[in-house]
């Protein structure tokens, strides 16, 4: 028995907009079925068909890899900026401590 997922889940798995999933349906790339539940009717997408579409789109996969790497790079840059801020604060504390010691040793 095939696994069925919602359009939203299909879009998330494929890394595309929900409308792109609808386009896959219109082009006959994925099978769908309607399912009625407590929240009303919804369209379910065949997960195996979706996986075939994803596998056939290597350019999209490369694009996704680049996006993941760019996000990781941004995260690293943010962490580096935080470390720089913390370092500057610690350095300022050390300067204040050193100034306080000079004053107290000069007063003796």
C-alpha positions as CSV (number, residue, x, y, z in Angstrom):
1,X,0.0,0.0,0.0
2,X,1.3,3.4,-1.0
3,X,2.0,6.1,1.6
4,X,0.0,9.3,1.1
5,X,1.0,12.7,2.4
6,X,-0.6,16.2,2.3
7,X,0.3,18.8,-0.3
8,X,2.0,20.8,2.4
9,X,4.1,17.8,3.5
10,X,4.9,17.1,-0.2
11,X,6.0,20.7,-0.7
12,X,8.2,20.6,2.4
13,X,9.8,17.3,1.3
14,X,10.5,18.5,-2.2
15,X,11.7,21.9,-1.0
16,X,9.2,23.7,-3.3
17,X,6.1,25.9,-3.0
18,X,2.7,24.2,-2.6
19,X,1.7,25.5,-6.0
20,X,4.7,23.5,-7.5
21,X,3.2,20.4,-6.1
22,X,-0.1,21.2,-7.7
23,X,1.8,21.7,-11.0
24,X,3.3,18.2,-10.5
25,X,-0.3,16.9,-10.2
26,X,-1.5,18.7,-13.3
27,X,1.5,17.3,-15.3
28,X,0.7,13.8,-14.1
29,X,4.0,13.4,-12.2
30,X,2.3,12.4,-9.0
31,X,-1.0,10.6,-8.2
32,X,-3.4,12.2,-5.8
33,X,-6.5,11.2,-4.0
34,X,-9.1,13.1,-2.0
35,X,-9.5,12.3,1.7
36,X,-12.3,13.5,4.0
37,X,-11.5,14.1,7.6
38,X,-12.7,16.1,10.6
39,X,-11.3,19.3,9.1
40,X,-12.9,18.7,5.7
41,X,-11.6,17.4,2.4
42,X,-8.0,17.5,1.5
43,X,-5.8,16.3,-1.4
44,X,-3.2,13.6,-0.6
45,X,-0.1,13.1,-2.7
46,X,1.5,9.7,-3.4
47,X,4.8,9.8,-1.5
48,X,6.6,7.3,-3.8
49,X,5.6,9.4,-6.9
50,X,6.9,12.5,-5.2
51,X,10.2,10.8,-4.4
52,X,10.7,10.0,-8.1
53,X,10.1,13.6,-9.0
54,X,12.6,14.8,-6.4
55,X,15.2,12.3,-7.6
56,X,14.7,13.4,-11.2
57,X,15.4,17.0,-10.4
58,X,19.2,17.1,-9.6
59,X,19.4,20.8,-10.3
60,X,16.9,21.4,-7.6
61,X,18.9,19.2,-5.2
62,X,22.1,21.1,-5.9
63,X,20.2,24.4,-5.3
64,X,18.9,23.0,-2.0
65,X,22.5,22.0,-1.0
66,X,23.7,25.5,-1.8
67,X,20.9,27.0,0.3
68,X,21.7,24.8,3.2
69,X,25.4,25.7,3.0
70,X,24.6,29.4,2.7
71,X,22.4,29.1,5.8
72,X,25.2,27.4,7.7
73,X,27.6,30.1,6.6
74,X,25.3,32.8,7.9
75,X,24.9,31.0,11.2
76,X,28.7,30.7,11.5
77,X,29.1,34.4,10.8
78,X,26.5,35.3,13.4
79,X,28.3,33.1,15.9
80,X,31.6,34.7,15.1
81,X,30.1,38.2,15.6
82,X,28.8,37.0,19.0
83,X,32.3,35.7,20.0
84,X,33.8,39.1,18.9
85,X,31.3,41.0,21.0
86,X,31.9,38.8,24.0
87,X,35.7,39.1,23.5
88,X,35.4,42.9,23.4
89,X,33.3,43.0,26.6
90,X,35.9,40.8,28.4
91,X,38.7,42.9,27.2
92,X,37.0,46.0,28.4
93,X,36.5,44.3,31.8
94,X,40.2,43.5,32.0
95,X,41.1,47.0,31.2
96,X,38.8,48.3,33.9
97,X,40.3,45.8,36.4
98,X,43.8,46.8,35.5
99,X,43.0,50.5,35.9
100,X,41.5,49.8,39.3
101,X,44.6,48.0,40.4
102,X,46.8,50.9,39.2
103,X,44.8,53.4,41.1
104,X,44.8,51.3,44.3
105,X,48.5,50.5,44.1
106,X,49.3,54.2,43.4
107,X,47.3,55.3,46.5
108,X,49.3,53.1,48.9
